[in-house]
Structure formats: structure tokens, C-alpha cells
């Protein structure tokens, strides 16, 4: 008996230890995506679109902080394909970022399995394809990261959680748009606007996109997944309480409408406190001479009555939009993915070690349109930049720091085409200034990080403008807009090793060179700073047949 009891005790201890080990690892969630061509008529005209598991837009990913997200992507298209997870930071793991500078594309008829974690992140994000002009055909969808149950959120649990994807849309195919760009032409203005892949008829005959219960509150995540157009979003007779922006809790102000620039996401609370009937969600273009508008229906359960044909008016001019940007403030007392308050990080007290000014321009090379940053129009080499660096052949693929931190007017005007890679020292606190000399609104995104958008102002940036920075409660986010003839300043610590894309979210500008990469290397080649290349990673270009290596060691 005693031997049996001891054996039982040992077994229980082992089982308990096993349970603890299993529980200690963050949960895994597996997705299998089949990417195919299909036909849809978003604007009433049949056209080829890209589907994920037969869906347009693609399926929403619903996750929680630190979850392991596994997405096995089968490319059934006739050309290479990649997806990026816009706003997910991929800590130590740019291998999963899904850009041409970090990964080989998935060949036609092949598959690749992404494995990433929204480590210490919460908030509203989306994914989209980065290859060719595939984004113009679909394959985009929502990606939400919920707070862990132990972490309080600064609002009551909503009745439900809805994702609203708004975007400009072209009736021409993605291949035709790509031909325009390759021939040196712009893709022009969009043909219409979509809400969750549909354009409303506006006559009351549309089916509701979402249903509300009287008196209940709902979390609504609004993302601009379009190609190039800033959009304004509003809901008939309903205020939107802004609670979150690109992974940060914000001070909770009520808004009648929100300007959502390309690549940006907002999380709002909408309360069903009106007469029970139908109401229009409205999305319309901003800063175009002729506005395009579409609608989608919100329906109250048991409600009777069509939505009013009188749509709420859109704001006018970019000064209104700039003032709205200035109203956004970080919620210093709220917890984000960790229990400590967001405001416990005092970014305004850190000394700036380097200032990089990026000036966007356009011009023609050999008669063809190109877009540039500080005089360089980026081109993606056959060998991804990260792989060239990792395998020690970077000198055969690109040069570091071919742009100046403070470019001269001559450097800006004389555009050249080559890979644009900036070398940034690990853990340095850097100021990046985006300067827009053009007449259109720009939208800039940084992979791998969030940053503090401390100022957006008219004119030209000078060091004296730092006195106008918000050094207390600027929102930590990953995308910032720059208005015509204006500049924007962001601050961040480059503490995430990898190769990270800084890009225009305007797809035609990105495609024609308005992007670069920031290389942040681990000085000690330590696994504490960056993971080795996964065994499953694809290899191409100069490193296609090289054996995999593991240069990083020790944690």
C-alpha cells in the first residue's frame, strides 16, 4: 500500500508539474487560409477579387494579448503573395512581418505558416497583402487583440464587438492598376467607397451590417484598409466615444465623426440610445474635389422604420482634421496589455540621441513617375534585405545609410532608385520628422514599433519647433498623417531588433518607392534581442540554396 501511495503521489506531482508547464505557455490558435481568385461586384460591376477561404473581405482574427497565432497560408494565385499584420510588433521576430524586405514571397501553389504573437499588445489592427498591388483586390481583414481577463479596461464590457473596414475601391483590376504604375502613370482617383466590402444603395433596401439592442453599448473598431484615400466615418444620430487607437487607450471624448487616414484604426463605443429603427453608417472621402460616399445599415432589434435619407454632413478642409488630431490624448491612468498604467512610461524625459528627417517627394526617372524619401526611391531586391544581412551578403544587395539624416534641397530633388536602408543603433531614443512639401495628405507607418506622435504642424520643421511637442500624453501608435505643407514628429526607442519597414500607407506611393527599412541589429547577437531565422522560413535570391544558420545564441 505504501509503495502504491508513494507511486500515486509521484504521478500526481508529475501531472501537476505538466499542467503548470502547459498553463505557463500562451495559448495557440491555428488558422488555415486558402487564398484564391474569385468574382465580386462591390460597386455593381463584376470584377476579379482575392478571397481568403472564399471570403471578401477576409476573416477576422480574434485574439488576446500574447496568444500564439498560427496562420497557414496556401497561395492559390498565379503570382507570389505575402501578408503583413499591420500594427503587430513581432517582438524580436521580423521574420513574420510579411514585407518584401523581410521575407521571400509565397510562390504560386505553395504555402507558408506564419507564427506570431501580439506580445504585450492590445487593440484594433488589420492585415493586408504587400505583394504587387494585391491590396487593390482584397485579401484584407480585421485583427483584434483583446486584453487579458486580469487586466482592467477603462470601460464597461460591451454587448458585442464589431469590426468596420472602410476603404476606397477601384473597378479596374489589381493587374491593370499595376500596369499603370509600371508604365509611369498614377492610378488616379477611386471609383467608390466600401464598408466591409460593400457599397450601400442608400435607398433603405440594403441588409443591415450589424444589429443593436436598445440601451446596449457596442465596441466598434474602424480601420481604413484602402489604397490612398483619407475617409471620414460617422453614424446617423449617434455619438462615438473614442476609447482606443492603434493599441493605446485614449482619453474618452465623444465625436460626431472621425477622420481615419489610410492604415489607421480607431476603437469606439457606440450606445444604442436612439429610437429603434435603422440608421446609416457613413464613410466619405476627404480632401478630394468631388467627394465619394457610401453607407451601411445599423438596425435596432425589433425596430420599425427606414434610415433617414438625410445623411450627416462631412467636415470640410484639413484644418478641421488637424484640430481633431490634437484632441487625441493618451490615457495615462489606464492599463494597456500590462497592469502598470500607460503613463508610467515618461517618454518626454528621455534625451534624443538622433534626429532623422524624411522628406517625401515625387519626380520622373526616364519619363516614369517615382516617389521618394529624402531623394531615394526604394526598390526591393530579389534577395530580401533581412536575409541578405542574416547570411552575411548584405554588401552584395544594398548599402546602409544612403540618405542623410538632414537632407539638403539638392539631395531631395535628385531622385535615385536603389534599396533604402537606415542603420539604427539598438535601444537608442530617436526623433523622426516627416516633412511633406506636397499638396496631398500623407500617411506614414512603422512596422515593429509604436511611437509617440508628438506634433503635426504647418510649415517646415526646425529644432525650435520642439517647444511645441506634446511630451506628456501624446498617443502611442503606429501610423501618423502629415497634412499638405506640414510636418509631423514622432519619438520612440528602437529596442526591437530586426529589419522594419517605414512606408507610405498610400499604396501607389509605396509601390513606386516611398518607403525604406530600418535595420536594428543585436550588438551581441543574442537571442535575448532577436530570434534566429525559423526553420520554416523561405529562402530566395542569393541565399536560396544556403544552409540555414543560427548565429544568435544565449538568452
SETI-931852 format. One record per residue: residue in one letter; x, z, y of N, C-alpha, C, O in turn. Coordinates in steps of 0.2 Angstrom, whole numbers, plus 5000, padded with zeros to 4 digits. Layout:
BEGIN
aXZYXZYXZYXZY
...
***
This chain:
BEGIN
x500450004994500050005000500450005006500349965011
x501050045006501450055012501749985014501849965019
x502049955008502349885009501849835012501949805017
x501249845009500649795012500549805019500449765023
x500549875021500349895028500949865033500749835038
x501549875030502049855034502049785035502249755041
x501949745030501949675030501349645035501449605039
x500849685034500249665039500449675046500249635050
x500749735047501049745054501449695057501449675063
x501949675052502449625055502049555056502249525061
x501549545052501249475053500849485060500849435063
x500549545061500149545067500649545073500449515078
x501249575073501749565078501949495079501949475085
x502049455074502249385075501649345078501749305082
x501049365075500549325078500349335085500249295089
x500449405087500349425094500949385098500749365104
x501549385096502049355100501949285101502049255106
x501649245095501549175095500949165101501049115104
x500449205101499949205105500149205113499949165117
x500649255114500949265120501349205123501249185128
x501749175118502049115120501649055121501749025126
x501149045117500648995119500349005125500248955129
x500049065127499749085133500249075139499949055144
x500849085138501349085143501449015146501549005152
x501348965142501448895144500748865147500248885145
x500848835152500248805156499948755152500248715148
x499248755152498848705148499048635149499248615154
x498848595143498948525143498348495143497848515140
x498248435147497648395147497848325146498248295150
x497548295141497848225139497248175141496648185140
x497548115144497148065146497447995143498047985143
x496947955140497147885138496847835143496247835143
x497247795146496947745151497147675149497647655148
x496547635148496647565147496547525153496047525156
x497047495156497047455162496947385160497347355157
x496347355163496147295161495847255168495747285173
x495847195167495447155172494747155171494547165165
x494347155176493547145175493247115181493647095185
x492647105181492247075187491847125190491447165186
x491747125196491347165200491147135207491447085209
x490647155210490347125216490247175221489747195224
x490847215224490747265228490447245235490047285238
x490547185237490247155243489747105242489647065246
x489547105236489047055234489346985232488946945230
x489946985231490246915229490646935223491146975223
x490546905217490946915211491646905212491846855215
x492046955210492746945210493146985205492847035202
x493746965204494147005199494347075202494647075207
x494347125198494547195200494947215194494947195188
x495247275195495647305190495247375188495147415192
x495147375181494747435179495147485175495647465172
x495047545175495347595171494747625166494347655168
x494847605160494347625155493647595157493147635156
x493647535159493047505161492747525168492247505169
x493147575171492847595177493147575184493747565184
x492747565189492947545196492547585201491947575201
x492847625205493547655204493647685197493247695193
x494347705197494547735190494247805190493947835194
x494347835184494047905183494447955187495047955189
x494048005189494348065192494748105188494548115182
x495248135190495648185186495548255189495648265195
x495248295185495048365187495548415184495548425178
x495948445188496548495185496548555189496148565194
x496948595187497148665191497848665192498248635188
x498048705197498748715198499148725192498948765187
x499748695191500248705186500048675179500348675174
x499448645179499248605172499748555171500048525175
x499848545164500248485162499748425161499248425157
x499848375165499348315165499748265161500248235163
x499448235156499748185152499248125152498748125150
x499548065155499148005155499547955152500047925154
x499247925146499547875143499247805145498647795144
x499547765149499347705152499547645148500047635147
x498947615146499047545142498947495147498447485150
x499447455148499447395153499147335150499547295146
x498547315150498247255148498247195153497847155152
x498547205158498547155163499147105161499447105156
x499147045165499646995163500247005168500646955168
x500347065171500947075175501147145175500747185173
x501747165177501947235177501547275181501247255186
x501547345179501047385183501347455183501647485178
x501147495189501347565190500847595194500447565198
x500747665192500347705196500747765199501147795196
x500547775206500847835209500247885210499747875211
x500447955211500048005211500148035218500448085219
x499748005223499848015230499748095232499248115232
x500348125234500248195236500548245231500648295233
x500548225225500848265219501648265220501948215221
x501848325220502548335222503048325217503648315218
x502848325210503348315205503948355206504548325206
x503948415206504548455207505048445202504948445196
x505648425204506248415200506148355196506548335191
x505648315197505348265192505148195195504548175194
x505548165199505448105202505348045197505147995199
x505548065191505448015185504747995184504547945181
x504248035187503548025186503147995192502547985192
x503547975197503247965204502847905204502447895208
x503047855200502647795199502847745205502347705207
x503447745208503647695213504147645210504547665206
x504247595213504747545211505447575212505947545208
x505547625216506247645217506447705212506947725211
x505947725208506047775203505947765196506147795191
x505547705195505347695188505347615187505147575191
x505447595181505347525179504547525177504247565175
x504247465180503547455179503447445171503847425167
x502747455169502547455163502447375161502047345165
x502747345157502647275155501947265153501647305150
x501747195154501147175151501147195143501547175140
x500547215141500447235134500847295131500847305125
x501147335136501447395134501147455137500647445141
x501347515135501147575138501647625140502247615137
x501547665144501947725146501547785147500947785150
x501847845145501447905146501847945151502347965151
x501447955157501648005162501448075160501048085157
x501948115162501848185161502048225167502648225169
x501648255171501748285177501348355178500848355175
x501648395182501248455184501148455192501648445196
x500548475194500448495201500748565202500348615203
x501348575202501648635202501548675209501748645214
x501248735208501148765215500848725220500948735226
x500348685218499948645222499148655221498948675215
x498748645226498048645226497848585230498248565234
x497248565230496948515235496748455232496548445226
x496648405237496248345236496848285237497148275242
x496848245231497348195231497048135228496448135226
x497348075227497148015223497747985220498347995222
x497547935216498147895213497947825214497347805216
x498447775214498347705215498947665213499447695212
x498847605211499447565209499947545215499747525220
x500547545213501047525218501347455217501747435221
x501247425211501547365210501147305213500547315214
x501447255215501147195218500747215224500847255228
x500147185224499547205228498947225224498347215226
x499147265219498547285214498147335217497547335215
x498347365222497947415226497247385229496747415230
x497347315230496847275233496247265228495747235230
x496447275222495947255216495647315213495247315209
x495847375215495647435211496147485208496647485211
x495947505202496447555199496647615203497147645202
x496147635207496247695211495747745209495147725207
x495847815210495347865209495547925211496147935214
x495147975211495248045214495648085209495648085203
x496048135212496448185208496348255212496648265217
x495948295209495848365212496248415208496348415202
x496548465212496948515209496548585212496648595217
x496248615207495948675209496348735209496948735206
x496148785212496548855212496448885206495948885203
x496948925204496848965198496349025199496349045205
x496049045194495549095195495749155198495349185202
x496349175197496649235200496849235208496949285211
x496849165210497049155217496349145221495949105220
x496249195226495649185230495649125235496149105237
x495049095236495049035240494549065246494149105245
x494749035252494349065258493649035260493449025265
x493349025254492549005255492249025248492549025243
x491549025249491249045243491248985238491348925240
x491148995231491148945226490548895228490048915229
x490748835228490248785229489748775223489948785218
x489148745225488748725219489048665215488948665209
x489348625218489748565214490248545219490348565224
x490648495216491248465219491248395218491248365213
x491148355224491148285224491748255227492048275232
x491948195224492448155227492148095230491848055227
x492348085237492148025240492747985242493148005246
x492847925239493347875240493147825245492647785244
x493447815251493247765256493847715257494347735257
x493647655258494147605259493947545261493347525261
x494447505265494247435267494347395260494647415255
x494047335261493947295255494047215257493747195262
x494347175253494347105254494047065248494147085242
x493747015250493446975244493946925241493746905236
x494446915244495046875241495346915236495346985237
x495546885231495946925225496546955227496846935232
x496847005223497447035225498046975224498546985228
x497946925220498446875219498446835225498946815228
x497846815228497846775234498146815240498546785244
x497946875241498246915246499046925246499346915251
x499246925239500046925238500346865240500846865243
x499946805239500246745241500246735249500746705251
x499746765252499846765259500446795262500846775266
x500546855259501146895261501746865259502246865263
x501846835253502446805251502546745255503146725256
x502046705258502146645262502346665269502446625274
x502246735271502446755278501846765282501946775288
x501246765279500646775283500346845282500546885277
x499946865287499646935286499046925282498746865281
x498746975279498146975275497546975280496946965278
x497646985286497046985291496647045291496847105288
x496047045293495547105293495147105287495047055284
x494947165285494547165279493847135280493647125285
x493547125274492847095274492347145274491747135275
x492447205272491947265272492247325270492847335269
x491847375270492047445268491647475262491047455261
x491947505258491647535252491647615252492047645255
x491147645249491147715247491047715239490547695237
x491547745236491547745229491447685226491047675221
x491747635228491747565225491147525227491047475224
x490647545231490047515233489947505240490147555244
x489647455242489447445249488647455249488247415246
x488447495253487647515254487347455257487547425262
x486747445255486247395258486047415265485847385269
x485947485265485647515271484947505272484647515278
x484547485267483847475268483447525264482847525263
x483747585261483447635258483347615250483147665246
x483547555248483547545241484047565236484047555230
x484647585239485247605235485047665231484747715234
x485347675226485347735222485847785225486347765228
x485647855224486047905228486747905224486747905218
x487247915228487847935225487948005223488248015218
x487648055227487648125225486948155226486548125230
x486748205223486148245223486348315226486748345223
x485948335230486048405233485348445232484848425231
x485548515231484948565230484848595237485348615240
x484248605239484148635246484448705246484348745241
x484848715251485148785253485748795250486148845251
x486048745245486648755242487248725246487048675250
x487848745245488448715248488848675243488848695237
x489148625245489548575241490248565244490348555250
x490748565239491348545241491448465241491248435236
x491648435246491648365246492348345248492648365253
x492648305244493348285245493348205247493148165244
x493648195253493548125256494248095257494748125260
x494448045253495048015254495047935256494547905253
x495447915260495447845262495947815257496647825258
x495747775252496147745247496247665249496447635245
x496147645255496147575257496847545258497347585257
x496847485260497447445261497747465268498347465269
x497347465273497647465280497247495286497447495291
x496647515284496147525290495947595290495747625285
x496047625296495847695298495047695298494747645300
x494747745295494047745294493747815297494147865296
x493147815299492847875302492247885297491947845295
x492247955295491747975290491248025293491448065296
x490648015291490148065294489448065290489348015286
x489048115290488448125286487848135291487948185295
x487348095290486748105294486548175295486448205289
x486448205301486148275302486548325298486248385298
x487148315296487548375293488148385296488548335297
x488348445297489048465299489448465293489248475287
x490148455294490648455289491148515291491448505296
x491148565287491648625288492248605284492348605278
x492748595288493448575286493748635283493848685286
x493948635276494248695273494948675270495348725269
x495048615269495748595266495948525268495548485269
x496548515268496848455270497548445266498048475267
x497448395261498048375258498448435255499148435255
x498148475252498448535249498548595253498848645250
x498248605259498348665263497648685265497248645267
x497548745265496948775268497048775275497548795278
x496448755279496548755286496048795289495548825286
x496048815296495548845299494948815299494948745300
x494348845298493748815296493348795302492948845305
x493448735305493048715310492448665308492648635303
x491948665311491448615309491548545313491648545319
x491448495310491448425313490848385311490548385306
x490648345316490148295315490448235312490048195308
x491048215313491348165309492148175309492448215313
x492448135304493148145303493548075303493248035299
x494048065307494448005306494948025300495348065300
x494847975295495347985289495747915289495547865288
x496347925290496847875290497047855283497047895279
x497347795282497547775276497947825272498547845275
x497847845266498247885262498047965263498348005260
x497547975268497448045269496848065265496348035263
x496748135264496248165261496048235264496448265267
x495348245265495148305268494648335263494248305259
x494648405263494148435259493648475263493848515268
x493048465263492548495267491948525263491848515257
x491648575267491048605264490448575267490348575274
x489948555264489348525266488748565264488648575258
x488348595268487748635266487148595267486948565272
x486748595261486048565261485548605265485148635262
x485548595271485148645275484648605280484348625285
x484548545278484048495282483448485278483348505272
x482948455281482348435277482548395271482948345271
x482148415266482348375259482148305259481548295258
x482648265259482448185259483148155258483648185256
x483248095259483848055259484248055265483848055271
x484848055265485248055271485848005269486047995264
x486147975275486647925274487347955275487447995280
x487747945270488547955272488747885275488547835273
x489147895280489347835284490047825284490447875286
x490347765283491047755284491147695288490847645286
x491547695293491547635298492347635300492647685300
x492547575302493247555304493347585311492847595315
x493947605312494147625318494747575321495047545317
x494747565327495247535331495247455329495747425330
x494647435327494547355327494147335332493647375334
x494147275334493747245339493047245337492547255341
x492947225331492247225328492247275322492547265317
x491847325323491847375318491447355312490947315312
x491647375306491347365299491047435297491447485298
x490447435294490147495292489847495286489547435284
x489847545282489447545276489147615275489347665278
x488647625270488347685269488247705262488347655257
x488147765260488047785254487547845254487547885259
x487047855249486547895250486647965247486847975241
x486548015251486448085248485748105247485348095252
x485548125241484748135240484648215239485048245234
x484248245242484048315240483548305234483148265234
x483648355230483248365224482548375226482348415230
x482048335223481348345225481148315232480548325234
x481648295235481548265242481048205243481048165238
x480748195248480248145249480448115256480448145261
x480548045256480748015262481347975262481848005259
x481347915265481947875265482447905271482247935276
x483047885270483547905276483347865282483147805282
x483447895288483347865294483847805295484447805293
x483547745297483947685299484447705305484947665306
x484347755308484747765314485347805312485347865311
x485947765312486547795309486847835315486847815321
x487247895313487647925318488147885321488447845317
x488247885327488747845331489447865329489647925328
x489947815329490647825328490947845334490747825340
x491547885334491947895340492247825343492247785339
x492447825349492747765352493447785354493547845357
x493947745353494647755355495047805351494847845348
x495747795352496147835348496347905352496547945348
x496147915358496247975361495848025358496048085357
x495248005356494748055353495048075346495048135344
x495348025343495648045336496248085337496348135333
x496648075342497248125343497048195345497348245342
x496548205349496248265350495948305344496048365343
x495648265339495448295333496048315329496048365326
x496548275329497248295325497448365328497648405324
x497448375334497648435337497248495336497448555337
x496648485334496148535332496348565325496048615323
x496748525321496848545314497348605314497948595317
x497248655311497748715311497748745304497248745300
x498348765302498548795295498148865295498148905300
x497848885290497548945289498148995286498348995281
x498349035291498949075290498849135285499249155281
x498149155284498049215280497749195273497749235269
x497649135272497349105266497949095261498449075263
x497849105254498249095249498149025247497648995247
x498748985245498648915243498648925235498248955232
x499248895232499248895225499548965222499448985217
x499849005227500149065225499749125229499449105234
x499849185227499449235230499649255237499249285241
x500349235239500549255246500249215251500149155249
x500049235257499749195262500249135264500849145264
x499849085266500249025268500649035274501249015274
x500449085278500849095285501449135283501849155288
x501549155277502149195276502849155276503349185276
x502749085276503249045277503349025285502948985287
x503849055288503949045295504348985297504948985299
x504048925296504448865297504748855304505248825305
x504348885309504648875316505248915318505548905323
x505448955313506048995315506648965311507249005311
x506648915308507148885304507548835308507248795312
x508248835308508648795313508648725310508748715304
x508548675314508548605312509248585311509748595315
x509448555305510148535304510248455305510848435305
x509748425305509748345306509148315308508548345306
x509148265313508648235315508648165313509148125315
x508148135310508148065308507548035312506948045311
x507747985316507147945320507047875316507547835315
x506447865314506247805311505747765315505247785317
x505947705317505647665322505347605318505747565315
x504647595318504347545315504347475319504147485325
x504547425316504547355320504247305315504247315309
x504147245318503947185314504347125317504547125323
x504447075313504847015315504746965310504446975305
x505146905311505146855306505846845304506346835308
x505946835298506546815295506446745291506046745287
x506846695293506746625290506046605291505746575286
x505646625296505046605298504446645294503846625295
x504646695291504146735287504146805290504646835292
x503546835290503446895293503746955288503646955282
x504046995292504347055288504247115293504147115299
x504147175290504047245293504747285291504947275286
x504947325296505547355295505547435298505047445302
x505947475296506047535298506747545301507247535297
x506847555308507547555311507947495309508547505308
x507647435309508047375308508147355301508447305300
x507847395296507947375289507247365286506847405286
x507247305283506647285279506747295272507147255269
x506447345269506647365262506447315257505947285257
x506847305252506747265246506847305240507347335240
x506447295235506547335228507047295224506847235222
x507547315222508047285217507747285210507247325209
x508047245206507747245199507847305195507447325191
x508447335197508647405194508347455199508547465205
x507847505197507647555201508147595204508647615200
x508147615210508647655214508847715210509447735209
x508347755207508447815204508847805198509347845196
x508747755194509047735188509747715189510247735186
x509847675195510547655196510947715198511547715196
x510647755202511047825204511247865198511747885197
x510747875193510747915187511347885183511647925180
x511347825182511847795177512447775180512947745177
x512547795186513247785190513347715192513947695192
x512847675193512947605195512647585202512447535204
x512547645206512247635212512647585217512247545221
x513247585216513647545221513547465219513647425223
x513247455213513047385212512347365214512147305213
x512047415216511247405218511147415225510747375228
x511447465228511247475235511747515238512247545235
x511747525245512147565249511747615252511247605254
x512047675253511747735256511847725264512247695266
x511347755267511347765275511547695279511947705283
x511147645277511247585281510947585288511047545292
x510447635289510147645295510447705299510747745296
x510447705305510647755309510147805310509547795311
x510347875311509847925312509547915319508947945320
x509947885324509647875330509747805332510247785336
x509347755330509547685330509447665338509047685341
x509947615339509947585346509347525346509147505341
x509247505352508747455353508947385349508547355346
x509647375349509947315346509847325338509647275335
x509947385336509847395328509147385326509047355321
x508647405330507947395329507747325329507347305325
x508047285334507747215334508047175329507647125327
x508647185327508947135322508847155315509147195312
x508247135312508047155306508447115300508547055300
x508547155295508947135289508547155283508247215283
x508547125278508247135271508747165266509147125264
x508647225264509047255259508747325257508347345261
x508947355251508647415249508847465255509447465257
x508447515256508547555262508447625259507947655257
x509047665258509147725255509447775260510047755262
x509147835261509447885266509747935261509347965257
x510347955262510648015258510448075262510748085267
x510148125259509948185262510248245258510148255252
x510548295261510848355258510348395255509848415259
x510448425249509948465246509848535250510348565252
x509248555251509048615255509148615262509248665265
x509248555265509348555272508648555276508248515273
x508548585282507948585285508048525291508448525295
x507548475290507648415294507048395298506448415296
x507148365303506648345308506648265307507148235308
x506048235306505948165305505448145311504948175311
x505648095315505248075320505048005319505447955318
x504447985318504147925318503947895324503547925328
x504247845327504147815333503847745332504047705329
x503247735336502847675335502847645341502447665346
x503147585342503147545348502647495348502547455353
x502247485342501747435342501047455344500947515346
x500547405344499947415346499447445341498847445343
x499647455335499147475330499347545327499947565328
x498847575324498947645322499347635315499247595311
x499847685314500247685308500047745304499847795307
x500147745298500047805293500647805289500847765285
x501047865289501647875285501547925280501247985281
x501847915274501847965268502547975265502947935265
x502648035263503248055260503048085253502648135252
x503348055248503248075241503748135240504248145243
x503548175235503948235233503848295237504148345235
x503548295243503548355248502848355251502448315251
x502848415254502348415260502748435266503348465265
x502548415272502948435278502448465283501848455283
x502748485289502348515294502348465300502848445303
x501748435301501648385306501548425313500948445315
x502148435316502148475322501948445329501748485333
x501948385329501748345335501548275334501848245330
x501048255338500948175339500748175346500348205349
x501148125350501148125357501248055359501648015356
x500948035365501147965368501847965370502148015372
x502047905371502747895374503347885369503147865363
x503947895371504547895367504747965366504748005371
x505047975360505248045358505948055361506348015361
x506048115364506748145366506748215364506248245362
x507348245363507448315361507048365365506848415363
x506948345372506548395376505848395374505448445376
x505548345370504848355368504748405363504148425361
x505348435360505248495355504848555358504548595354
x504848555365504548615368503748615367503348655368
x503548555365502848545364502648545356502048535354
x503148565352502948565345502548625343502548685347
x502048625338501748675336502148715330502248685325
x502448765332502948795327502648865324502948905321
x501948865324501648925321501148905316501248925310
x500648855317500148845312500048765311499448755311
x500548725312500448655310500248655303500548685299
x499848605301499648595294500148565290500548515292
x500248595284500748565279500348515275499848525272
x500648455275500348395272500848345270501448355271
x500548285268501048235265500948165269501348125268
x500448165273500348095277500248115284499848165286
x500448075289500348085296500248015299500647965298
x499748015304499647955308500047955314500248005317
x500247895317500547885323500147835327500047775325
x499947855333499447805337499947755340500547765341
x499547705343499947655347500347685352500147725356
x501047655353501447685358501547755358501647785364
x501547785352501647855352502147875347502447835344
x502247935346502747965341502448025337502048055340
x502748035331502548095328503148135325503648095323
x503148195325503748235322503548275316502948315317
x503948275311503748325305504448365304504948345305
x504348425301504848465299504748485292504248495289
x505348485288505248505281505948525278506448505281
x505948565273506648575269506648525263506148525259
x507148485263507248445257507548485251508148475250
x507048515248507348565242507048535235507148565230
x506848475235506648445229507048385227506948335230
x507448395222507948345221507648285217507148295214
x507848225219507548165216507648105221507948115226
x507348045220507347995224506547985226506147965222
x506447995233505747995236505647945241506047935245
x505047915240504847865244504547885251504047925251
x504747865256504447865263504147805265504547755265
x503547795265503247725266502647725271502347775272
x502547665273501947655277501347655272501447615266
x500847685273500247685269499847615270499347605266
x500047575275499747515276500047465271500647455271
x499647445266499947405260500347345262500847335259
x500047305267500447245268501147265272501647225271
x501147315276501747335279502247365273502847345273
x502047405269502447425263502747365259503347365258
x502247325257502447265253502947225257503447195253
x502947215263503447175267503947215270504247195275
x504147275267504747305269504747375273505247405274
x504147395275504147455279504147515275503547555274
x504647535272504747595268505447605267505947565268
x505647665264506347675262506347735257505747765255
x506947755254506947805250507447865252507947845255
x507247925251507747975252507948005246507648025241
x508647995245509048025239509248095240509648105245
x508948145236509148215237509448235230509148235225
x510148235230510548255224510648325223510748365228
x510648345217510848415215511648415215511948385211
x511948455220512648455221512948485214513548465213
x512648525210512948555204512748515198512948535192
x512348465199512048435193511748485188511848485182
x511348525191511048575187510248565186509948535190
x510048585180509348575178508948625182508348615182
x509248675185508848715190508548675196508048685199
x508948615197508748575203508348515201507948485205
x508548485195508148425193508248415186508748435182
x507648385183507648365176508048305174508148265178
x508348305168508648245166508148185164507548205164
x508348125164507848075163507448085156507848095151
x506848085156506448095150506648035145506847975146
x506648055138506748005133506247945133506447895131
x505647965135505147905135505247855141504847805141
x505647875146505747835152505947755150506347745146
x505647715153505847645153506447625156506647655161
x506847575154507447555157507447485158507147445154
x507747465164507647395165508247375170508647415172
x508347315172508847295176509547305173509647285167
x510047325177510747335175510747395169511247395166
x510247435169510347495164509847485158509747525154
x509647425157509147405152509347425145509047455141
x510047415143510247425137510747485136511047495131
x510847525142511247585142510947635138510347655138
x511347675134511147735130510947785135511247795140
x510447825134510147875138510747935139511047945134
x510747965144511248015145510948075148510348075151
x511248135148510948195150511448235155511848285152
x511548205161512148235165511948305168512448335170
x511348325168511148385171511148445165510948435160
x511448495167511548555162511448625165511448625171
x511248675161511248735164510648745168510448705172
x510248805168509648815172509848865177509448885181
***
